[in-house]
């Protein structure tokens, strides 16, 4: 039984984001899609620089 849990964990750990994750209803796909969206938003936003003239 322990090998079965280990095998399930390995399958889960090997999952990567796929665009199809947005259309799936399982928890892992939903989490991957949400995380991908958050990272993408941060990447697109870029670095916000202040206009502080006291540097």
NUGUPA-557270 format. One record per residue: y, x, z of N, C-alpha, C in turn; residue number from 0; residue in one letter. Coordinates in Angstrom, 1 decimal. Layout:
NUGUPA-557270
+--------+--------+--------+--------+--------+--------+--------+--------+--------+-----+----+
!    nyy !    nxx !    nzz !   cayy !   caxx !   cazz !    cyy !    cxx !    czz !   i ! aa !
+--------+--------+--------+--------+--------+--------+--------+--------+--------+-----+----+
!      Y !      X !      Z !      Y !      X !      Z !      Y !      X !      Z ! NUM !  A !
...
+--------+--------+--------+--------+--------+--------+--------+--------+--------+-----+----+
This chain:
NUGUPA-557270
+--------+--------+--------+--------+--------+--------+--------+--------+--------+-----+----+
!    nyy !    nxx !    nzz !   cayy !   caxx !   cazz !    cyy !    cxx !    czz !   i ! aa !
+--------+--------+--------+--------+--------+--------+--------+--------+--------+-----+----+
!   -1.2 !    0.8 !    0.0 !    0.0 !    0.0 !    0.0 !    1.3 !    0.9 !    0.0 !   0 !  X !
!    1.2 !    2.0 !    0.7 !    2.4 !    2.9 !    0.7 !    2.7 !    3.4 !   -0.7 !   1 !  X !
!    1.7 !    3.7 !   -1.5 !    2.0 !    4.2 !   -2.9 !    2.7 !    3.1 !   -3.7 !   2 !  X !
!    2.4 !    1.8 !   -3.5 !    3.0 !    0.7 !   -4.2 !    4.5 !    0.7 !   -3.9 !   3 !  X !
!    4.9 !    0.8 !   -2.6 !    6.3 !    0.8 !   -2.3 !    7.0 !    2.0 !   -2.9 !   4 !  X !
!    6.3 !    3.2 !   -2.8 !    6.9 !    4.4 !   -3.4 !    7.1 !    4.2 !   -4.9 !   5 !  X !
!    6.2 !    3.6 !   -5.6 !    6.3 !    3.4 !   -7.0 !    7.4 !    2.4 !   -7.3 !   6 !  X !
!    7.5 !    1.4 !   -6.5 !    8.6 !    0.4 !   -6.7 !   10.0 !    1.1 !   -6.5 !   7 !  X !
!   10.1 !    2.0 !   -5.5 !   11.3 !    2.7 !   -5.2 !   11.7 !    3.6 !   -6.4 !   8 !  X !
!   10.7 !    4.3 !   -6.9 !   10.9 !    5.2 !   -8.1 !   11.4 !    4.4 !   -9.3 !   9 !  X !
!   10.9 !    3.2 !   -9.5 !   11.3 !    2.4 !  -10.6 !   12.8 !    2.0 !  -10.4 !  10 !  X !
!   13.1 !    1.6 !   -9.2 !   14.4 !    1.2 !   -8.9 !   15.4 !    2.3 !   -9.0 !  11 !  X !
!   15.0 !    3.5 !   -8.5 !   15.9 !    4.7 !   -8.5 !   16.2 !    5.2 !  -10.0 !  12 !  X !
!   15.3 !    4.9 !  -10.9 !   15.4 !    5.3 !  -12.3 !   16.2 !    4.3 !  -13.1 !  13 !  X !
!   16.7 !    3.3 !  -12.5 !   17.5 !    2.3 !  -13.3 !   18.9 !    2.8 !  -13.6 !  14 !  X !
!   19.4 !    2.6 !  -14.8 !   20.7 !    3.0 !  -15.2 !   21.4 !    1.7 !  -15.7 !  15 !  X !
!   22.7 !    1.8 !  -15.8 !   23.5 !    0.6 !  -16.3 !   23.2 !    0.4 !  -17.8 !  16 !  X !
!   23.0 !   -0.8 !  -18.1 !   22.8 !   -1.2 !  -19.5 !   23.8 !   -2.4 !  -19.7 !  17 !  X !
!   24.4 !   -2.6 !  -20.9 !   25.2 !   -3.7 !  -21.2 !   24.5 !   -5.1 !  -21.0 !  18 !  X !
!   23.2 !   -5.1 !  -21.1 !   22.5 !   -6.3 !  -20.8 !   22.5 !   -6.7 !  -19.4 !  19 !  X !
!   22.9 !   -5.8 !  -18.5 !   22.9 !   -6.2 !  -17.0 !   23.9 !   -7.3 !  -16.7 !  20 !  X !
!   24.9 !   -7.5 !  -17.6 !   25.9 !   -8.6 !  -17.3 !   25.2 !   -9.9 !  -17.5 !  21 !  X !
!   24.1 !  -10.0 !  -18.3 !   23.5 !  -11.3 !  -18.6 !   22.2 !  -11.5 !  -17.8 !  22 !  X !
!   21.8 !  -10.6 !  -17.0 !   20.6 !  -10.7 !  -16.1 !   21.0 !  -11.3 !  -14.8 !  23 !  X !
!   20.1 !  -11.9 !  -14.1 !   20.3 !  -12.6 !  -12.8 !   19.8 !  -11.9 !  -11.6 !  24 !  X !
!   19.1 !  -10.7 !  -11.8 !   18.6 !  -10.1 !  -10.6 !   19.7 !   -9.2 !   -9.9 !  25 !  X !
!   19.4 !   -8.9 !   -8.6 !   20.4 !   -8.3 !   -7.8 !   20.7 !   -6.9 !   -8.3 !  26 !  X !
!   19.8 !   -6.1 !   -8.7 !   20.0 !   -4.8 !   -9.2 !   20.9 !   -4.8 !  -10.4 !  27 !  X !
!   20.6 !   -5.6 !  -11.4 !   21.4 !   -5.7 !  -12.6 !   22.8 !   -6.1 !  -12.3 !  28 !  X !
!   23.0 !   -7.1 !  -11.4 !   24.3 !   -7.6 !  -11.0 !   25.1 !   -6.4 !  -10.3 !  29 !  X !
!   24.4 !   -5.7 !   -9.5 !   25.1 !   -4.6 !   -8.8 !   25.5 !   -3.5 !   -9.7 !  30 !  X !
!   24.6 !   -3.2 !  -10.7 !   25.0 !   -2.1 !  -11.7 !   26.1 !   -2.6 !  -12.6 !  31 !  X !
!   26.1 !   -3.8 !  -13.0 !   27.2 !   -4.4 !  -13.8 !   28.5 !   -4.3 !  -13.1 !  32 !  X !
!   28.5 !   -4.7 !  -11.8 !   29.7 !   -4.8 !  -11.0 !   30.3 !   -3.4 !  -10.8 !  33 !  X !
!   29.4 !   -2.4 !  -10.4 !   29.8 !   -1.0 !  -10.2 !   30.4 !   -0.4 !  -11.5 !  34 !  X !
!   29.7 !   -0.7 !  -12.6 !   30.2 !   -0.2 !  -13.9 !   31.6 !   -0.7 !  -14.2 !  35 !  X !
!   31.8 !   -2.0 !  -13.9 !   33.1 !   -2.6 !  -14.2 !   34.2 !   -2.0 !  -13.3 !  36 !  X !
!   33.9 !   -1.7 !  -12.0 !   34.8 !   -1.1 !  -11.1 !   35.2 !    0.3 !  -11.5 !  37 !  X !
!   34.2 !    1.1 !  -11.9 !   34.4 !    2.5 !  -12.3 !   35.2 !    2.5 !  -13.6 !  38 !  X !
!   34.8 !    1.6 !  -14.5 !   35.6 !    1.6 !  -15.8 !   37.0 !    1.2 !  -15.6 !  39 !  X !
!   37.3 !    0.2 !  -14.7 !   38.7 !   -0.1 !  -14.4 !   39.5 !    1.0 !  -13.8 !  40 !  X !
!   38.9 !    1.8 !  -12.9 !   39.5 !    2.9 !  -12.3 !   39.8 !    4.0 !  -13.3 !  41 !  X !
!   38.8 !    4.2 !  -14.2 !   39.0 !    5.3 !  -15.3 !   40.1 !    4.9 !  -16.2 !  42 !  X !
!   40.1 !    3.6 !  -16.7 !   41.1 !    3.2 !  -17.6 !   42.5 !    3.2 !  -17.0 !  43 !  X !
!   42.6 !    2.9 !  -15.7 !   43.9 !    2.9 !  -15.0 !   44.5 !    4.3 !  -14.9 !  44 !  X !
!   43.6 !    5.2 !  -14.7 !   44.1 !    6.6 !  -14.6 !   44.7 !    6.9 !  -13.3 !  45 !  X !
!   45.4 !    8.1 !  -13.3 !   46.1 !    8.5 !  -12.1 !   47.5 !    7.9 !  -12.0 !  46 !  X !
!   47.9 !    7.4 !  -10.9 !   49.2 !    6.9 !  -10.8 !   50.0 !    7.9 !  -10.1 !  47 !  X !
!   51.0 !    8.4 !  -10.8 !   51.9 !    9.5 !  -10.2 !   53.2 !    8.8 !   -9.7 !  48 !  X !
!   53.6 !    9.4 !   -8.6 !   54.8 !    8.8 !   -8.0 !   56.0 !    9.5 !   -8.6 !  49 !  X !
!   57.2 !    8.9 !   -8.5 !   58.4 !    9.4 !   -9.1 !   59.2 !   10.1 !   -8.0 !  50 !  X !
!   58.5 !   10.7 !   -7.0 !   59.2 !   11.3 !   -5.9 !   59.9 !   12.5 !   -6.3 !  51 !  X !
!   61.2 !   12.6 !   -6.2 !   62.0 !   13.7 !   -6.6 !   62.2 !   14.7 !   -5.5 !  52 !  X !
!   61.6 !   14.5 !   -4.3 !   61.7 !   15.5 !   -3.2 !   60.6 !   16.5 !   -3.2 !  53 !  X !
!   60.0 !   16.8 !   -4.3 !   58.9 !   17.7 !   -4.4 !   59.4 !   19.2 !   -4.4 !  54 !  X !
+--------+--------+--------+--------+--------+--------+--------+--------+--------+-----+----+
